[in-house]
């Protein structure tokens, strides 16, 4: 169970770090931003939102 808790914490930390990155670093990445935002929203709902 400890491993799941640790993985959950690391996942949320990664999401927070990615969310803090500025846009415009990679145009190909930014072109798919809507899909990525939807996936992150689904992860936030699944794992809880730390905001």
mmCIF file as Biopython writes it, N, C-alpha, C and O atoms, coordinates in Angstrom:
data_model
#
loop_
_atom_site.group_PDB
_atom_site.id
_atom_site.type_symbol
_atom_site.label_atom_id
_atom_site.label_alt_id
_atom_site.label_comp_id
_atom_site.label_asym_id
_atom_site.label_entity_id
_atom_site.label_seq_id
_atom_site.pdbx_PDB_ins_code
_atom_site.Cartn_x
_atom_site.Cartn_y
_atom_site.Cartn_z
_atom_site.occupancy
_atom_site.B_iso_or_equiv
_atom_site.auth_seq_id
_atom_site.auth_asym_id
_atom_site.pdbx_PDB_model_num
ATOM 1   N N  . UNK A ? 1  ? 0.825   -1.193 0.000   1.0 0.0 1  A 1 
ATOM 2   C CA . UNK A ? 1  ? 0.000   0.000  0.000   1.0 0.0 1  A 1 
ATOM 3   C C  . UNK A ? 1  ? 0.868   1.255  0.000   1.0 0.0 1  A 1 
ATOM 4   O O  . UNK A ? 1  ? 0.518   2.265  -0.611  1.0 0.0 1  A 1 
ATOM 5   N N  . UNK A ? 2  ? 1.989   1.180  0.684   1.0 0.0 2  A 1 
ATOM 6   C CA . UNK A ? 2  ? 2.900   2.327  0.730   1.0 0.0 2  A 1 
ATOM 7   C C  . UNK A ? 2  ? 3.352   2.709  -0.669  1.0 0.0 2  A 1 
ATOM 8   O O  . UNK A ? 2  ? 3.477   3.897  -0.967  1.0 0.0 2  A 1 
ATOM 9   N N  . UNK A ? 3  ? 3.604   1.725  -1.543  1.0 0.0 3  A 1 
ATOM 10  C CA . UNK A ? 3  ? 4.045   2.029  -2.899  1.0 0.0 3  A 1 
ATOM 11  C C  . UNK A ? 3  ? 2.987   2.802  -3.671  1.0 0.0 3  A 1 
ATOM 12  O O  . UNK A ? 3  ? 3.327   3.723  -4.415  1.0 0.0 3  A 1 
ATOM 13  N N  . UNK A ? 4  ? 1.709   2.453  -3.515  1.0 0.0 4  A 1 
ATOM 14  C CA . UNK A ? 4  ? 0.634   3.182  -4.186  1.0 0.0 4  A 1 
ATOM 15  C C  . UNK A ? 4  ? 0.569   4.620  -3.690  1.0 0.0 4  A 1 
ATOM 16  O O  . UNK A ? 4  ? 0.380   5.541  -4.485  1.0 0.0 4  A 1 
ATOM 17  N N  . UNK A ? 5  ? 0.723   4.821  -2.392  1.0 0.0 5  A 1 
ATOM 18  C CA . UNK A ? 5  ? 0.709   6.166  -1.826  1.0 0.0 5  A 1 
ATOM 19  C C  . UNK A ? 5  ? 1.866   6.985  -2.381  1.0 0.0 5  A 1 
ATOM 20  O O  . UNK A ? 5  ? 1.693   8.147  -2.747  1.0 0.0 5  A 1 
ATOM 21  N N  . UNK A ? 6  ? 3.043   6.377  -2.442  1.0 0.0 6  A 1 
ATOM 22  C CA . UNK A ? 6  ? 4.235   7.045  -2.961  1.0 0.0 6  A 1 
ATOM 23  C C  . UNK A ? 6  ? 4.040   7.396  -4.446  1.0 0.0 6  A 1 
ATOM 24  O O  . UNK A ? 6  ? 4.366   8.505  -4.869  1.0 0.0 6  A 1 
ATOM 25  N N  . UNK A ? 7  ? 3.512   6.458  -5.225  1.0 0.0 7  A 1 
ATOM 26  C CA . UNK A ? 7  ? 3.270   6.692  -6.644  1.0 0.0 7  A 1 
ATOM 27  C C  . UNK A ? 7  ? 2.256   7.811  -6.837  1.0 0.0 7  A 1 
ATOM 28  O O  . UNK A ? 7  ? 2.420   8.657  -7.716  1.0 0.0 7  A 1 
ATOM 29  N N  . UNK A ? 8  ? 1.229   7.816  -6.034  1.0 0.0 8  A 1 
ATOM 30  C CA . UNK A ? 8  ? 0.205   8.860  -6.105  1.0 0.0 8  A 1 
ATOM 31  C C  . UNK A ? 8  ? 0.844   10.236 -5.853  1.0 0.0 8  A 1 
ATOM 32  O O  . UNK A ? 8  ? 0.595   11.185 -6.597  1.0 0.0 8  A 1 
ATOM 33  N N  . UNK A ? 9  ? 1.652   10.333 -4.823  1.0 0.0 9  A 1 
ATOM 34  C CA . UNK A ? 9  ? 2.322   11.593 -4.497  1.0 0.0 9  A 1 
ATOM 35  C C  . UNK A ? 9  ? 3.248   12.051 -5.606  1.0 0.0 9  A 1 
ATOM 36  O O  . UNK A ? 9  ? 3.294   13.236 -5.935  1.0 0.0 9  A 1 
ATOM 37  N N  . UNK A ? 10 ? 3.981   11.119 -6.180  1.0 0.0 10 A 1 
ATOM 38  C CA . UNK A ? 10 ? 4.904   11.461 -7.275  1.0 0.0 10 A 1 
ATOM 39  C C  . UNK A ? 10 ? 4.138   11.904 -8.520  1.0 0.0 10 A 1 
ATOM 40  O O  . UNK A ? 10 ? 4.561   12.821 -9.224  1.0 0.0 10 A 1 
ATOM 41  N N  . UNK A ? 11 ? 3.010   11.248 -8.784  1.0 0.0 11 A 1 
ATOM 42  C CA . UNK A ? 11 ? 2.196   11.607 -9.949  1.0 0.0 11 A 1 
ATOM 43  C C  . UNK A ? 11 ? 1.654   13.019 -9.808  1.0 0.0 11 A 1 
ATOM 44  O O  . UNK A ? 11 ? 1.712   13.811 -10.749 1.0 0.0 11 A 1 
ATOM 45  N N  . UNK A ? 12 ? 1.128   13.332 -8.633  1.0 0.0 12 A 1 
ATOM 46  C CA . UNK A ? 12 ? 0.594   14.673 -8.395  1.0 0.0 12 A 1 
ATOM 47  C C  . UNK A ? 12 ? 1.717   15.705 -8.486  1.0 0.0 12 A 1 
ATOM 48  O O  . UNK A ? 12 ? 1.518   16.787 -9.039  1.0 0.0 12 A 1 
ATOM 49  N N  . UNK A ? 13 ? 2.885   15.384 -7.954  1.0 0.0 13 A 1 
ATOM 50  C CA . UNK A ? 13 ? 4.031   16.298 -8.032  1.0 0.0 13 A 1 
ATOM 51  C C  . UNK A ? 13 ? 4.417   16.556 -9.485  1.0 0.0 13 A 1 
ATOM 52  O O  . UNK A ? 13 ? 4.691   17.696 -9.862  1.0 0.0 13 A 1 
ATOM 53  N N  . UNK A ? 14 ? 4.441   15.515 -10.291 1.0 0.0 14 A 1 
ATOM 54  C CA . UNK A ? 14 ? 4.777   15.662 -11.706 1.0 0.0 14 A 1 
ATOM 55  C C  . UNK A ? 14 ? 3.744   16.525 -12.421 1.0 0.0 14 A 1 
ATOM 56  O O  . UNK A ? 14 ? 4.101   17.388 -13.222 1.0 0.0 14 A 1 
ATOM 57  N N  . UNK A ? 15 ? 2.470   16.294 -12.133 1.0 0.0 15 A 1 
ATOM 58  C CA . UNK A ? 15 ? 1.415   17.102 -12.748 1.0 0.0 15 A 1 
ATOM 59  C C  . UNK A ? 15 ? 1.584   18.567 -12.365 1.0 0.0 15 A 1 
ATOM 60  O O  . UNK A ? 15 ? 1.458   19.450 -13.212 1.0 0.0 15 A 1 
ATOM 61  N N  . UNK A ? 16 ? 1.869   18.826 -11.095 1.0 0.0 16 A 1 
ATOM 62  C CA . UNK A ? 16 ? 2.075   20.205 -10.648 1.0 0.0 16 A 1 
ATOM 63  C C  . UNK A ? 16 ? 3.264   20.850 -11.350 1.0 0.0 16 A 1 
ATOM 64  O O  . UNK A ? 16 ? 3.191   22.009 -11.758 1.0 0.0 16 A 1 
ATOM 65  N N  . UNK A ? 17 ? 4.344   20.114 -11.490 1.0 0.0 17 A 1 
ATOM 66  C CA . UNK A ? 17 ? 5.538   20.667 -12.148 1.0 0.0 17 A 1 
ATOM 67  C C  . UNK A ? 17 ? 5.277   20.966 -13.615 1.0 0.0 17 A 1 
ATOM 68  O O  . UNK A ? 17 ? 5.696   22.006 -14.123 1.0 0.0 17 A 1 
ATOM 69  N N  . UNK A ? 18 ? 4.592   20.064 -14.296 1.0 0.0 18 A 1 
ATOM 70  C CA . UNK A ? 18 ? 4.276   20.282 -15.708 1.0 0.0 18 A 1 
ATOM 71  C C  . UNK A ? 18 ? 3.339   21.471 -15.852 1.0 0.0 18 A 1 
ATOM 72  O O  . UNK A ? 18 ? 3.485   22.282 -16.767 1.0 0.0 18 A 1 
ATOM 73  N N  . UNK A ? 19 ? 2.379   21.568 -14.946 1.0 0.0 19 A 1 
ATOM 74  C CA . UNK A ? 19 ? 1.424   22.678 -14.978 1.0 0.0 19 A 1 
ATOM 75  C C  . UNK A ? 19 ? 2.141   24.027 -14.819 1.0 0.0 19 A 1 
ATOM 76  O O  . UNK A ? 19 ? 1.692   25.028 -15.378 1.0 0.0 19 A 1 
ATOM 77  N N  . UNK A ? 20 ? 3.236   24.066 -14.073 1.0 0.0 20 A 1 
ATOM 78  C CA . UNK A ? 20 ? 3.980   25.303 -13.832 1.0 0.0 20 A 1 
ATOM 79  C C  . UNK A ? 20 ? 4.878   25.712 -15.003 1.0 0.0 20 A 1 
ATOM 80  O O  . UNK A ? 20 ? 5.364   26.843 -15.029 1.0 0.0 20 A 1 
ATOM 81  N N  . UNK A ? 21 ? 5.106   24.825 -15.965 1.0 0.0 21 A 1 
ATOM 82  C CA . UNK A ? 21 ? 5.954   25.157 -17.106 1.0 0.0 21 A 1 
ATOM 83  C C  . UNK A ? 21 ? 5.268   26.193 -17.983 1.0 0.0 21 A 1 
ATOM 84  O O  . UNK A ? 21 ? 4.046   26.199 -18.130 1.0 0.0 21 A 1 
ATOM 85  N N  . UNK A ? 22 ? 6.073   27.061 -18.558 1.0 0.0 22 A 1 
ATOM 86  C CA . UNK A ? 22 ? 5.499   28.071 -19.446 1.0 0.0 22 A 1 
ATOM 87  C C  . UNK A ? 22 ? 5.202   27.450 -20.807 1.0 0.0 22 A 1 
ATOM 88  O O  . UNK A ? 22 ? 5.890   26.531 -21.252 1.0 0.0 22 A 1 
ATOM 89  N N  . UNK A ? 23 ? 4.182   27.960 -21.443 1.0 0.0 23 A 1 
ATOM 90  C CA . UNK A ? 23 ? 3.834   27.490 -22.783 1.0 0.0 23 A 1 
ATOM 91  C C  . UNK A ? 23 ? 4.825   28.065 -23.789 1.0 0.0 23 A 1 
ATOM 92  O O  . UNK A ? 23 ? 5.492   29.066 -23.526 1.0 0.0 23 A 1 
ATOM 93  N N  . UNK A ? 24 ? 4.904   27.425 -24.921 1.0 0.0 24 A 1 
ATOM 94  C CA . UNK A ? 24 ? 5.734   27.946 -25.990 1.0 0.0 24 A 1 
ATOM 95  C C  . UNK A ? 24 ? 7.087   27.293 -26.114 1.0 0.0 24 A 1 
ATOM 96  O O  . UNK A ? 24 ? 7.862   27.675 -26.991 1.0 0.0 24 A 1 
ATOM 97  N N  . UNK A ? 25 ? 7.411   26.319 -25.271 1.0 0.0 25 A 1 
ATOM 98  C CA . UNK A ? 25 ? 8.725   25.665 -25.374 1.0 0.0 25 A 1 
ATOM 99  C C  . UNK A ? 25 ? 8.789   24.745 -26.588 1.0 0.0 25 A 1 
ATOM 100 O O  . UNK A ? 25 ? 9.851   24.581 -27.189 1.0 0.0 25 A 1 
ATOM 101 N N  . UNK A ? 26 ? 7.670   24.150 -26.948 1.0 0.0 26 A 1 
ATOM 102 C CA . UNK A ? 26 ? 7.646   23.176 -28.031 1.0 0.0 26 A 1 
ATOM 103 C C  . UNK A ? 26 ? 6.328   23.338 -28.798 1.0 0.0 26 A 1 
ATOM 104 O O  . UNK A ? 26 ? 5.275   22.937 -28.304 1.0 0.0 26 A 1 
ATOM 105 N N  . UNK A ? 27 ? 6.380   23.917 -29.988 1.0 0.0 27 A 1 
ATOM 106 C CA . UNK A ? 27 ? 5.143   24.162 -30.746 1.0 0.0 27 A 1 
ATOM 107 C C  . UNK A ? 27 ? 4.338   22.896 -31.031 1.0 0.0 27 A 1 
ATOM 108 O O  . UNK A ? 27 ? 3.108   22.934 -30.991 1.0 0.0 27 A 1 
ATOM 109 N N  . UNK A ? 28 ? 5.005   21.774 -31.319 1.0 0.0 28 A 1 
ATOM 110 C CA . UNK A ? 28 ? 4.283   20.525 -31.570 1.0 0.0 28 A 1 
ATOM 111 C C  . UNK A ? 28 ? 3.527   20.081 -30.324 1.0 0.0 28 A 1 
ATOM 112 O O  . UNK A ? 28 ? 2.399   19.594 -30.406 1.0 0.0 28 A 1 
ATOM 113 N N  . UNK A ? 29 ? 4.156   20.253 -29.188 1.0 0.0 29 A 1 
ATOM 114 C CA . UNK A ? 29 ? 3.515   19.918 -27.910 1.0 0.0 29 A 1 
ATOM 115 C C  . UNK A ? 29 ? 2.315   20.828 -27.670 1.0 0.0 29 A 1 
ATOM 116 O O  . UNK A ? 29 ? 1.240   20.361 -27.293 1.0 0.0 29 A 1 
ATOM 117 N N  . UNK A ? 30 ? 2.501   22.128 -27.892 1.0 0.0 30 A 1 
ATOM 118 C CA . UNK A ? 30 ? 1.421   23.086 -27.656 1.0 0.0 30 A 1 
ATOM 119 C C  . UNK A ? 30 ? 0.230   22.838 -28.579 1.0 0.0 30 A 1 
ATOM 120 O O  . UNK A ? 30 ? -0.907  23.129 -28.207 1.0 0.0 30 A 1 
ATOM 121 N N  . UNK A ? 31 ? 0.474   22.308 -29.768 1.0 0.0 31 A 1 
ATOM 122 C CA . UNK A ? 31 ? -0.612  22.030 -30.709 1.0 0.0 31 A 1 
ATOM 123 C C  . UNK A ? 31 ? -1.567  20.979 -30.151 1.0 0.0 31 A 1 
ATOM 124 O O  . UNK A ? 31 ? -2.748  20.970 -30.497 1.0 0.0 31 A 1 
ATOM 125 N N  . UNK A ? 32 ? -1.072  20.110 -29.305 1.0 0.0 32 A 1 
ATOM 126 C CA . UNK A ? 32 ? -1.889  19.055 -28.712 1.0 0.0 32 A 1 
ATOM 127 C C  . UNK A ? 32 ? -2.310  19.399 -27.287 1.0 0.0 32 A 1 
ATOM 128 O O  . UNK A ? 32 ? -2.724  18.516 -26.536 1.0 0.0 32 A 1 
ATOM 129 N N  . UNK A ? 33 ? -2.211  20.662 -26.910 1.0 0.0 33 A 1 
ATOM 130 C CA . UNK A ? 33 ? -2.448  21.080 -25.531 1.0 0.0 33 A 1 
ATOM 131 C C  . UNK A ? 33 ? -3.862  20.773 -25.046 1.0 0.0 33 A 1 
ATOM 132 O O  . UNK A ? 33 ? -4.043  20.397 -23.888 1.0 0.0 33 A 1 
ATOM 133 N N  . UNK A ? 34 ? -4.866  20.927 -25.907 1.0 0.0 34 A 1 
ATOM 134 C CA . UNK A ? 34 ? -6.240  20.660 -25.484 1.0 0.0 34 A 1 
ATOM 135 C C  . UNK A ? 34 ? -6.416  19.210 -25.039 1.0 0.0 34 A 1 
ATOM 136 O O  . UNK A ? 34 ? -7.034  18.939 -24.010 1.0 0.0 34 A 1 
ATOM 137 N N  . UNK A ? 35 ? -5.867  18.282 -25.822 1.0 0.0 35 A 1 
ATOM 138 C CA . UNK A ? 35 ? -5.950  16.865 -25.438 1.0 0.0 35 A 1 
ATOM 139 C C  . UNK A ? 35 ? -5.204  16.609 -24.143 1.0 0.0 35 A 1 
ATOM 140 O O  . UNK A ? 35 ? -5.670  15.857 -23.287 1.0 0.0 35 A 1 
ATOM 141 N N  . UNK A ? 36 ? -4.050  17.234 -24.003 1.0 0.0 36 A 1 
ATOM 142 C CA . UNK A ? 36 ? -3.246  17.050 -22.801 1.0 0.0 36 A 1 
ATOM 143 C C  . UNK A ? 36 ? -3.954  17.625 -21.577 1.0 0.0 36 A 1 
ATOM 144 O O  . UNK A ? 36 ? -3.956  17.002 -20.515 1.0 0.0 36 A 1 
ATOM 145 N N  . UNK A ? 37 ? -4.544  18.785 -21.714 1.0 0.0 37 A 1 
ATOM 146 C CA . UNK A ? 37 ? -5.283  19.386 -20.602 1.0 0.0 37 A 1 
ATOM 147 C C  . UNK A ? 37 ? -6.445  18.488 -20.177 1.0 0.0 37 A 1 
ATOM 148 O O  . UNK A ? 37 ? -6.726  18.355 -18.986 1.0 0.0 37 A 1 
ATOM 149 N N  . UNK A ? 38 ? -7.111  17.879 -21.140 1.0 0.0 38 A 1 
ATOM 150 C CA . UNK A ? 38 ? -8.209  16.969 -20.828 1.0 0.0 38 A 1 
ATOM 151 C C  . UNK A ? 38 ? -7.686  15.763 -20.047 1.0 0.0 38 A 1 
ATOM 152 O O  . UNK A ? 38 ? -8.294  15.337 -19.066 1.0 0.0 38 A 1 
ATOM 153 N N  . UNK A ? 39 ? -6.549  15.217 -20.494 1.0 0.0 39 A 1 
ATOM 154 C CA . UNK A ? 39 ? -5.960  14.075 -19.787 1.0 0.0 39 A 1 
ATOM 155 C C  . UNK A ? 39 ? -5.550  14.453 -18.367 1.0 0.0 39 A 1 
ATOM 156 O O  . UNK A ? 39 ? -5.765  13.678 -17.435 1.0 0.0 39 A 1 
ATOM 157 N N  . UNK A ? 40 ? -4.961  15.638 -18.193 1.0 0.0 40 A 1 
ATOM 158 C CA . UNK A ? 40 ? -4.584  16.077 -16.845 1.0 0.0 40 A 1 
ATOM 159 C C  . UNK A ? 40 ? -5.807  16.292 -15.972 1.0 0.0 40 A 1 
ATOM 160 O O  . UNK A ? 40 ? -5.790  15.975 -14.783 1.0 0.0 40 A 1 
ATOM 161 N N  . UNK A ? 41 ? -6.872  16.831 -16.559 1.0 0.0 41 A 1 
ATOM 162 C CA . UNK A ? 41 ? -8.104  17.021 -15.791 1.0 0.0 41 A 1 
ATOM 163 C C  . UNK A ? 41 ? -8.648  15.678 -15.324 1.0 0.0 41 A 1 
ATOM 164 O O  . UNK A ? 41 ? -9.127  15.554 -14.197 1.0 0.0 41 A 1 
ATOM 165 N N  . UNK A ? 42 ? -8.572  14.674 -16.193 1.0 0.0 42 A 1 
ATOM 166 C CA . UNK A ? 42 ? -9.018  13.337 -15.803 1.0 0.0 42 A 1 
ATOM 167 C C  . UNK A ? 42 ? -8.142  12.782 -14.677 1.0 0.0 42 A 1 
ATOM 168 O O  . UNK A ? 42 ? -8.654  12.162 -13.745 1.0 0.0 42 A 1 
ATOM 169 N N  . UNK A ? 43 ? -6.829  13.002 -14.756 1.0 0.0 43 A 1 
ATOM 170 C CA . UNK A ? 43 ? -5.935  12.539 -13.692 1.0 0.0 43 A 1 
ATOM 171 C C  . UNK A ? 43 ? -6.211  13.261 -12.383 1.0 0.0 43 A 1 
ATOM 172 O O  . UNK A ? 43 ? -6.186  12.646 -11.317 1.0 0.0 43 A 1 
ATOM 173 N N  . UNK A ? 44 ? -6.475  14.567 -12.457 1.0 0.0 44 A 1 
ATOM 174 C CA . UNK A ? 44 ? -6.797  15.312 -11.237 1.0 0.0 44 A 1 
ATOM 175 C C  . UNK A ? 44 ? -8.055  14.773 -10.576 1.0 0.0 44 A 1 
ATOM 176 O O  . UNK A ? 44 ? -8.122  14.652 -9.353  1.0 0.0 44 A 1 
ATOM 177 N N  . UNK A ? 45 ? -9.052  14.449 -11.395 1.0 0.0 45 A 1 
ATOM 178 C CA . UNK A ? 45 ? -10.287 13.882 -10.849 1.0 0.0 45 A 1 
ATOM 179 C C  . UNK A ? 45 ? -10.036 12.506 -10.238 1.0 0.0 45 A 1 
ATOM 180 O O  . UNK A ? 45 ? -10.594 12.166 -9.195  1.0 0.0 45 A 1 
ATOM 181 N N  . UNK A ? 46 ? -9.201  11.731 -10.893 1.0 0.0 46 A 1 
ATOM 182 C CA . UNK A ? 46 ? -8.928  10.376 -10.414 1.0 0.0 46 A 1 
ATOM 183 C C  . UNK A ? 46 ? -8.099  10.372 -9.140  1.0 0.0 46 A 1 
ATOM 184 O O  . UNK A ? 46 ? -8.386  9.608  -8.219  1.0 0.0 46 A 1 
ATOM 185 N N  . UNK A ? 47 ? -7.076  11.215 -9.076  1.0 0.0 47 A 1 
ATOM 186 C CA . UNK A ? 47 ? -6.130  11.186 -7.961  1.0 0.0 47 A 1 
ATOM 187 C C  . UNK A ? 47 ? -6.352  12.308 -6.943  1.0 0.0 47 A 1 
ATOM 188 O O  . UNK A ? 47 ? -5.711  12.318 -5.891  1.0 0.0 47 A 1 
ATOM 189 N N  . UNK A ? 48 ? -7.219  13.220 -7.230  1.0 0.0 48 A 1 
ATOM 190 C CA . UNK A ? 48 ? -7.455  14.338 -6.313  1.0 0.0 48 A 1 
ATOM 191 C C  . UNK A ? 48 ? -6.668  15.550 -6.754  1.0 0.0 48 A 1 
ATOM 192 O O  . UNK A ? 48 ? -5.587  15.429 -7.331  1.0 0.0 48 A 1 
ATOM 193 N N  . UNK A ? 49 ? -7.206  16.698 -6.484  1.0 0.0 49 A 1 
ATOM 194 C CA . UNK A ? 49 ? -6.584  17.958 -6.907  1.0 0.0 49 A 1 
ATOM 195 C C  . UNK A ? 49 ? -5.909  18.597 -5.703  1.0 0.0 49 A 1 
ATOM 196 O O  . UNK A ? 49 ? -6.535  18.747 -4.654  1.0 0.0 49 A 1 
ATOM 197 N N  . UNK A ? 50 ? -4.650  18.973 -5.835  1.0 0.0 50 A 1 
ATOM 198 C CA . UNK A ? 50 ? -3.896  19.568 -4.730  1.0 0.0 50 A 1 
ATOM 199 C C  . UNK A ? 50 ? -3.919  21.078 -4.765  1.0 0.0 50 A 1 
ATOM 200 O O  . UNK A ? 50 ? -3.216  21.704 -3.971  1.0 0.0 50 A 1 
ATOM 201 N N  . UNK A ? 51 ? -4.682  21.694 -5.634  1.0 0.0 51 A 1 
ATOM 202 C CA . UNK A ? 51 ? -4.715  23.153 -5.737  1.0 0.0 51 A 1 
ATOM 203 C C  . UNK A ? 51 ? -5.519  23.735 -4.600  1.0 0.0 51 A 1 
ATOM 204 O O  . UNK A ? 51 ? -5.665  24.954 -4.509  1.0 0.0 51 A 1 
#
